[in-house]
Amino acid sequence: MISNQILQSTIVGLKEITRVELAVVDAGGSFLCSTFEEEQETILSSLSDFVESAAESQEISGFQFFKVYDEQALTYIAIARGSSEESFTVGKIAAFQIQNLLIAYKERFDKDNFFKNLLLDNLLLVDIYNRSQKLHIAMDVSRIVIVVENAGNKRVNLLESIRDLLSFRKGDFVTAVDENNIIVVREVEKNEGYEDVRETAEKIYQLISENGDDSLHVAYGTIVNEIREVSRSYKEARMALDVGRIFFGERNIFAYSELGIGRLIYQLPIPLCRMFIKEIFEGRSPDDFDEETIITINKFFENSLNVSETSRQLFIHRNTLVYRLDKLEKATGLDIRVFEDAITFKIALMVVKYMKYMEEQ
């Protein structure tokens, strides 16, 4: 059904152009919107006879009545005040406009259902092709899925805001699969690539962070070339959102192709992670290290195992840094100045982050 707000906006616009008073009533006789307040009782007293008649339009008591159907079911009655030919024409236009709105809203609803079921893998392959043809959705264009985190966002109309933001892109589709996530199925043109997708993601993030809430995130999957592969891009975007929150908390936009080793760790079973940590740290946890040690380790990794640059950024003497690294080696058996040990230690830190995240969930 069309919202009363849209109906009101439609008839107000027509009245401003034509100066003819208009109203819309549902099949049950309830006023949905009107550009005038008086004479509503006169309209309602004449309405039942018109509804029961076979006439598609009729003039009664100085008003023009027009029936509007939704799949052969009477849904609305458009009403124009006046007995003139002009009033009849304007009323006919109003009825035609409402009829088109019904078709547009139904098409959007059908597309919404189609894409939701497509994303969630609820459609057979034959249904995907049949329904996409029926809804005039191109099957062989490239697409990518962007997931917009909406949890706790104060903007109730965020879905419509994103639709407005992307309204100039006719091939894009925006929907919500649940109350916490908004999904953008973005059509990728032949001359576009991941940089253009990134630009779209940044525009969406700017939109959701307008209220100063920078804790929300945007993630996207990889570009797929067939409509049946859209669900894969959606799953990748969802994984990017989760993996990004765990390992790249300082970022707000995550790309599936940039997750690196975090993507592999995310798919490990927790018992295997516990076994790995036990073997590396012998029952200890990186959380047991003091803050100074943790800062030193992170800065050392940030500077690609460069002792001189790390000591400079930490404002400590080179020998002090060497002493800290020697102390860490004695505690763990790993010398992170050696590439192989550094990789092992880095992975262990990421595994611990992943385990803590899963425990909190």
C-alpha positions as CSV (number, residue, x, y, z in Angstrom):
1,M,0.0,0.0,0.0
2,I,1.1,3.6,-0.7
3,S,1.8,5.6,2.4
4,N,-0.7,8.4,3.2
5,Q,2.2,10.9,3.1
6,I,2.9,10.0,-0.5
7,L,-0.7,10.2,-1.4
8,Q,-1.1,13.6,0.3
9,S,2.1,14.9,-1.5
10,T,0.7,13.8,-4.8
11,I,-2.7,15.5,-4.6
12,V,-1.3,18.6,-3.0
13,G,1.1,18.9,-6.0
14,L,-1.8,18.4,-8.5
15,K,-3.9,21.0,-6.7
16,E,-1.1,23.6,-6.8
17,I,-0.9,23.0,-10.6
18,T,-4.6,22.8,-11.4
19,R,-6.3,24.7,-8.5
20,V,-8.8,21.8,-8.2
21,E,-9.5,20.4,-4.7
22,L,-8.7,16.6,-4.4
23,A,-9.1,13.8,-2.0
24,V,-8.4,10.1,-1.7
25,V,-10.6,7.6,0.1
26,D,-10.0,3.9,0.6
27,A,-12.5,1.2,-0.4
28,G,-13.8,1.0,3.2
29,G,-14.8,4.7,3.1
30,S,-12.0,6.2,5.2
31,F,-10.4,9.5,4.2
32,L,-6.7,9.0,3.6
33,C,-5.8,12.5,2.5
34,S,-7.5,15.6,1.2
35,T,-6.8,19.2,0.2
36,F,-10.0,20.4,1.8
37,E,-11.8,19.8,5.1
38,E,-15.4,20.7,4.5
39,E,-18.1,18.5,2.7
40,Q,-16.4,15.2,3.7
41,E,-19.8,13.9,5.0
42,T,-21.4,14.7,1.7
43,I,-18.7,12.6,-0.1
44,L,-19.0,9.7,2.3
45,S,-22.8,9.6,2.0
46,S,-22.5,9.2,-1.8
47,L,-19.5,6.9,-1.7
48,S,-21.2,3.5,-1.0
49,D,-23.5,3.9,-4.0
50,F,-20.5,4.6,-6.3
51,V,-18.5,1.7,-4.8
52,E,-21.3,-0.8,-5.4
53,S,-22.0,0.5,-8.9
54,A,-20.4,-0.8,-12.1
55,A,-19.3,2.7,-13.1
56,E,-15.5,3.4,-13.2
57,S,-16.2,7.1,-12.8
58,Q,-19.2,9.2,-11.8
59,E,-20.3,12.7,-10.8
60,I,-22.3,12.8,-7.6
61,S,-23.3,15.9,-5.6
62,G,-20.8,18.2,-7.3
63,F,-17.8,15.8,-7.0
64,Q,-16.1,13.6,-9.5
65,F,-15.4,10.0,-8.3
66,F,-12.8,7.6,-9.9
67,K,-12.0,4.0,-9.0
68,V,-8.4,2.8,-8.6
69,Y,-7.7,-0.9,-8.7
70,D,-4.8,-3.1,-7.5
71,E,-4.9,-6.3,-9.4
72,Q,-8.7,-6.0,-10.0
73,A,-9.4,-5.3,-6.4
74,L,-10.8,-1.8,-5.7
75,T,-8.3,-0.1,-3.5
76,Y,-8.7,3.7,-3.7
77,I,-11.3,6.2,-4.8
78,A,-9.9,9.5,-6.2
79,I,-12.2,12.5,-5.8
80,A,-12.1,15.9,-7.5
81,R,-14.4,18.8,-6.4
82,G,-16.5,20.3,-9.2
83,S,-18.8,19.5,-12.0
84,S,-16.8,21.0,-14.9
85,E,-14.9,19.1,-17.5
86,E,-11.7,20.5,-16.0
87,S,-12.5,18.8,-12.7
88,F,-13.2,15.5,-14.5
89,T,-9.9,15.7,-16.3
90,V,-7.9,16.6,-13.1
91,G,-9.6,13.8,-11.2
92,K,-8.8,11.3,-14.0
93,I,-5.2,12.4,-13.9
94,A,-5.1,12.0,-10.1
95,A,-6.5,8.4,-10.5
96,F,-4.0,7.6,-13.2
97,Q,-1.1,8.9,-11.0
98,I,-2.2,6.8,-8.0
99,Q,-2.5,3.8,-10.3
100,N,1.1,4.3,-11.4
101,L,2.2,4.7,-7.8
102,L,0.6,1.4,-7.0
103,I,2.5,-0.3,-9.8
104,A,5.8,1.3,-8.8
105,Y,5.4,0.3,-5.2
106,K,4.4,-3.2,-6.1
107,E,7.4,-3.5,-8.3
108,R,9.7,-2.3,-5.6
109,F,8.2,-4.7,-3.1
110,D,8.6,-7.6,-5.6
111,K,12.2,-6.6,-6.3
112,D,12.8,-6.2,-2.5
113,N,11.6,-9.8,-1.9
114,F,13.6,-11.1,-4.9
115,F,16.9,-9.6,-3.7
116,K,16.4,-10.6,-0.1
117,N,15.8,-14.2,-1.1
118,L,18.7,-14.0,-3.6
119,L,21.0,-12.8,-0.9
120,L,19.9,-15.5,1.6
121,D,20.2,-18.3,-1.0
122,N,16.5,-19.0,-0.8
123,L,16.0,-19.3,-4.6
124,L,16.5,-22.2,-7.0
125,L,18.7,-21.4,-10.0
126,V,15.7,-21.6,-12.4
127,D,13.7,-19.2,-10.1
128,I,16.5,-16.7,-10.1
129,Y,16.5,-16.5,-13.9
130,N,12.7,-16.6,-14.3
131,R,12.0,-13.9,-11.6
132,S,14.8,-11.6,-12.8
133,Q,13.4,-11.6,-16.3
134,K,9.9,-10.9,-15.0
135,L,11.2,-8.0,-12.9
136,H,13.4,-6.7,-15.8
137,I,16.6,-7.2,-13.8
138,A,19.7,-7.6,-15.9
139,M,21.3,-11.0,-15.2
140,D,24.7,-10.7,-16.8
141,V,26.0,-7.4,-15.4
142,S,28.7,-7.2,-12.8
143,R,27.6,-6.4,-9.2
144,I,29.0,-6.2,-5.7
145,V,27.3,-6.2,-2.3
146,I,27.9,-3.5,0.3
147,V,26.8,-4.1,3.9
148,V,26.0,-1.1,6.0
149,E,26.0,-1.6,9.8
150,N,22.9,0.1,11.3
151,A,23.0,-1.2,14.9
152,G,22.2,1.6,17.3
153,N,22.0,4.2,14.6
154,K,19.7,7.1,15.6
155,R,18.7,7.8,12.0
156,V,15.4,5.8,11.6
157,N,15.2,6.8,8.0
158,L,18.7,5.7,7.1
159,L,17.4,3.2,4.5
160,E,15.6,5.9,2.6
161,S,18.6,8.2,3.0
162,I,20.9,5.7,1.4
163,R,18.3,5.1,-1.4
164,D,18.3,8.9,-2.0
165,L,22.1,9.0,-2.0
166,L,22.2,6.3,-4.8
167,S,19.1,7.3,-6.6
168,F,21.1,8.6,-9.6
169,R,22.4,5.0,-10.1
170,K,19.5,3.2,-11.7
171,G,21.0,-0.3,-11.5
172,D,21.7,-0.2,-7.8
173,F,19.3,-1.8,-5.3
174,V,19.0,-1.0,-1.5
175,T,17.2,-3.1,1.0
176,A,17.4,-4.3,4.6
177,V,17.6,-8.0,5.5
178,D,17.3,-7.3,9.3
179,E,17.1,-4.3,11.6
180,N,20.9,-4.1,12.0
181,N,22.1,-4.1,8.5
182,I,21.3,-2.3,5.2
183,I,22.4,-4.0,2.0
184,V,23.4,-2.2,-1.2
185,V,23.6,-4.4,-4.4
186,R,25.7,-2.1,-6.5
187,E,25.9,-2.5,-10.3
188,V,29.5,-2.2,-11.5
189,E,29.9,-0.7,-15.0
190,K,32.5,-1.9,-17.4
191,N,34.8,1.1,-16.8
192,E,34.5,0.8,-13.0
193,G,36.6,-1.1,-10.4
194,Y,37.2,-1.5,-6.7
195,E,38.3,2.2,-6.4
196,D,34.8,3.3,-7.5
197,V,33.2,0.8,-5.1
198,R,35.4,2.2,-2.3
199,E,34.3,5.7,-3.1
200,T,30.6,4.6,-2.8
201,A,31.4,2.9,0.5
202,E,33.0,6.2,1.8
203,K,30.0,8.3,0.8
204,I,27.7,5.9,2.6
205,Y,29.9,6.0,5.7
206,Q,29.9,9.8,5.7
207,L,26.1,9.6,5.6
208,I,25.8,7.3,8.6
209,S,28.4,9.2,10.6
210,E,26.7,12.6,10.2
211,N,25.3,12.3,13.8
212,G,28.9,11.9,15.1
213,D,28.6,8.1,15.5
214,D,31.9,6.8,14.2
215,S,31.5,3.3,15.7
216,L,29.5,2.0,12.7
217,H,31.1,0.3,9.7
218,V,30.7,-0.4,6.0
219,A,32.0,-3.5,4.3
220,Y,31.9,-4.9,0.8
221,G,32.6,-8.2,-0.9
222,T,34.1,-9.0,-4.3
223,I,32.7,-8.2,-7.8
224,V,30.6,-11.0,-9.3
225,N,29.6,-11.3,-12.9
226,E,26.3,-13.2,-12.7
227,I,23.2,-12.5,-10.7
228,R,23.3,-16.0,-9.1
229,E,26.7,-15.1,-7.5
230,V,25.3,-12.0,-5.7
231,S,24.8,-14.2,-2.5
232,R,28.5,-15.0,-2.5
233,S,29.5,-11.3,-2.6
234,Y,27.0,-10.8,0.3
235,K,28.6,-13.5,2.4
236,E,32.0,-12.0,1.7
237,A,30.8,-8.6,2.8
238,R,29.3,-10.0,6.0
239,M,32.6,-11.8,6.8
240,A,34.5,-8.6,6.0
241,L,32.3,-6.8,8.6
242,D,33.1,-9.4,11.3
243,V,36.8,-9.9,10.5
244,G,37.3,-6.1,10.2
245,R,35.8,-5.5,13.6
246,I,38.1,-8.1,15.2
247,F,41.4,-7.3,13.6
248,F,41.1,-3.8,12.1
249,G,39.2,-1.9,14.8
250,E,40.8,1.4,13.8
251,R,39.1,1.3,10.4
252,N,35.5,2.0,9.5
253,I,35.4,0.6,5.9
254,F,36.4,-3.0,5.3
255,A,37.0,-4.8,1.9
256,Y,36.9,-8.6,1.7
257,S,40.0,-8.6,-0.5
258,E,42.0,-6.7,2.1
259,L,41.4,-9.0,5.1
260,G,44.6,-10.9,4.7
261,I,45.4,-13.6,7.2
262,G,42.5,-12.5,9.4
263,R,40.1,-14.1,7.0
264,L,41.8,-17.5,7.5
265,I,41.9,-17.1,11.3
266,Y,38.2,-16.3,11.4
267,Q,37.4,-19.7,9.9
268,L,39.4,-21.7,12.5
269,P,37.5,-23.7,15.1
270,I,37.9,-22.4,18.7
271,P,39.3,-25.7,20.1
272,L,42.1,-25.6,17.5
273,C,42.8,-21.9,18.4
274,R,43.1,-22.8,22.1
275,M,45.5,-25.7,21.3
276,F,47.7,-23.3,19.2
277,I,47.9,-20.6,21.9
278,K,48.7,-23.2,24.6
279,E,51.6,-24.5,22.4
280,I,52.9,-21.0,21.7
281,F,52.6,-19.4,25.1
282,E,52.6,-22.5,27.3
283,G,49.3,-21.7,29.1
284,R,50.0,-18.0,29.3
285,S,48.1,-15.3,27.3
286,P,49.3,-12.1,25.7
287,D,46.9,-10.4,28.0
288,D,49.3,-11.3,30.8
289,F,52.1,-9.1,29.3
290,D,52.4,-5.7,30.9
291,E,51.3,-2.6,28.9
292,E,54.9,-1.6,28.1
293,T,55.6,-4.9,26.5
294,I,52.4,-4.9,24.4
295,I,53.2,-1.3,23.2
296,T,56.7,-2.4,22.3
297,I,55.5,-5.5,20.3
298,N,52.8,-3.6,18.4
299,K,55.2,-0.7,17.5
300,F,57.9,-3.2,16.4
301,F,55.4,-4.9,14.0
302,E,54.2,-1.5,12.7
303,N,57.8,-0.7,11.7
304,S,58.4,-4.0,9.9
305,L,60.8,-5.4,12.6
306,N,63.0,-2.3,12.3
307,V,64.9,-1.9,15.6
308,S,66.2,1.6,15.0
309,E,62.9,3.1,13.8
310,T,60.9,1.4,16.6
311,S,63.3,2.8,19.3
312,R,63.1,6.2,17.7
313,Q,59.3,6.3,17.7
314,L,59.1,4.9,21.3
315,F,61.7,7.6,22.4
316,I,63.9,4.9,24.0
317,H,67.5,3.9,23.5
318,R,68.2,1.1,21.0
319,N,69.7,-1.0,23.8
320,T,66.6,-0.6,25.9
321,L,64.5,-1.9,23.0
322,V,66.9,-4.9,22.6
323,Y,66.7,-5.6,26.3
324,R,62.8,-5.7,26.1
325,L,62.9,-8.0,23.1
326,D,65.4,-10.3,24.9
327,K,63.1,-10.4,27.9
328,L,60.2,-11.3,25.6
329,E,62.2,-14.1,24.0
330,K,63.0,-15.6,27.5
331,A,59.3,-15.5,28.4
332,T,57.9,-17.0,25.2
333,G,60.8,-18.7,23.4
334,L,60.1,-16.5,20.4
335,D,62.6,-13.9,19.1
336,I,60.4,-11.6,17.1
337,R,63.5,-10.1,15.4
338,V,63.6,-13.3,13.5
339,F,61.1,-13.3,10.6
340,E,59.7,-16.8,11.3
341,D,59.2,-16.2,15.0
342,A,57.6,-12.8,14.2
343,I,55.0,-14.4,12.0
344,T,54.2,-17.0,14.7
345,F,53.9,-14.3,17.3
346,K,51.8,-12.0,15.1
347,I,49.4,-14.9,14.2
348,A,49.1,-15.8,17.9
349,L,48.1,-12.3,18.8
350,M,45.5,-12.3,16.1
351,V,44.2,-15.7,17.3
352,V,43.8,-14.4,20.8
353,K,41.8,-11.4,19.5
354,Y,39.6,-13.7,17.6
355,M,39.0,-16.0,20.6
356,K,38.1,-13.0,22.8
357,Y,35.7,-11.7,20.2
358,M,33.9,-15.1,19.9
359,E,33.7,-15.4,23.7
360,E,32.0,-11.9,23.9
361,Q,29.5,-12.9,21.2
